[in-house]
Amino acid sequence: MNFQQTRRFLAASLCGTVVGTGITVLSICYDDVLRVAREAILKEAGHEVVSAAHLSQALEMLSAIRPGCVILGHTVRLEDQLILALAVEKVAPRPRVVEIYTYRPNPEISPDARLPSHEGPEALIQVLQNLSSASAAAGSE
């Protein structure tokens, strides 16, 4: 099995019900390789993904696409995370925010979910599934 086949298998086996019922995700990551890999894995999981490589691009996309979820990757500077978190609060409806961190979470922001970077894509897919399910449950009440 080559890399592409392995990635598809991993995404399909981990996602279960997420495939085909994904949300629009704005993924912000300052590392080119990681950004492309995360986008591909999330797309395989059934999500519509738009990636941003820097702060100004992320702010522009936030208002243009109105994502259901914003992923603040661990390569995003803490100051930029704060600026993005404040910008998210002004978007209606407010997207869910997932912070991926390396050593410690950013104490200046209040994301809907936090995820250590070492947990990998499986954990991120699970977090998105949980956030999507919680949003659907809240919408049906």
Backbone hydrogen bonds, N-H to C=O, Kabsch-Sander energy under -0.5 kcal/mol:
donor,donor_aa,acceptor,acceptor_aa,energy
6,T,2,N,-2.6
7,R,3,F,-2.7
8,R,4,Q,-2.4
9,F,5,Q,-2.6
10,L,6,T,-2.8
11,A,7,R,-2.8
12,A,8,R,-2.7
13,S,9,F,-2.8
14,L,10,L,-2.2
15,C,11,A,-1.9
16,G,12,A,-1.4
18,V,15,C,-2.6
19,V,16,G,-0.8
21,T,18,V,-2.6
22,G,46,G,-0.9
25,V,23,I,-0.6
25,V,48,E,-3.4
26,L,69,C,-2.7
27,S,25,V,-0.7
27,S,50,V,-2.5
28,I,26,L,-0.5
28,I,71,I,-2.8
29,C,27,S,-0.6
29,C,52,A,-2.2
32,D,30,Y,-0.6
35,R,31,D,-2.7
36,V,32,D,-2.2
37,A,33,V,-2.3
38,R,34,L,-2.9
39,E,35,R,-2.2
40,A,36,V,-2.2
41,I,37,A,-2.4
42,L,38,R,-2.6
43,K,39,E,-2.3
44,E,40,A,-2.2
45,A,41,I,-1.3
46,G,43,K,-1.8
47,H,42,L,-2.2
48,E,23,I,-1.3
49,V,47,H,-0.6
50,V,25,V,-2.7
52,A,27,S,-2.6
58,A,54,H,-2.3
59,L,55,L,-2.5
60,E,56,S,-2.0
61,M,57,Q,-2.4
62,L,58,A,-2.3
63,S,59,L,-1.4
64,A,60,E,-1.5
65,I,61,M,-2.9
66,R,62,L,-1.0
68,G,24,T,-2.1
69,C,24,T,-1.6
70,V,96,R,-2.9
71,I,26,L,-2.9
72,L,70,V,-0.6
72,L,98,V,-3.2
73,G,28,I,-2.3
73,G,71,I,-0.9
76,V,73,G,-1.7
81,Q,77,R,-2.3
82,L,78,L,-2.0
83,I,79,E,-2.0
84,L,80,D,-2.6
85,A,81,Q,-2.8
86,L,82,L,-2.3
87,A,83,I,-2.0
88,V,84,L,-2.5
89,E,85,A,-1.3
90,K,86,L,-0.5
90,K,87,A,-1.2
91,V,88,V,-1.6
96,R,68,G,-2.7
98,V,70,V,-2.8
99,E,113,A,-2.6
100,I,72,L,-2.8
100,I,98,V,-0.5
101,Y,99,E,-0.6
101,Y,115,L,-2.0
109,I,106,N,-1.3
112,D,97,V,-1.7
113,A,97,V,-1.6
115,L,99,E,-2.6
117,S,101,Y,-3.3
119,E,116,P,-1.8
120,G,117,S,-1.2
123,A,119,E,-0.7
124,L,120,G,-1.4
125,I,121,P,-2.6
126,Q,122,E,-2.0
127,V,123,A,-2.4
128,L,124,L,-2.5
129,Q,125,I,-2.2
130,N,126,Q,-2.6
131,L,127,V,-2.7
132,S,128,L,-2.6
133,S,129,Q,-2.5
134,A,130,N,-2.4
135,S,131,L,-2.3
136,A,132,S,-2.3
137,A,133,S,-2.4
138,A,134,A,-2.2
139,G,135,S,-2.0
140,S,136,A,-1.2
141,E,137,A,-0.5
141,E,138,A,-0.7
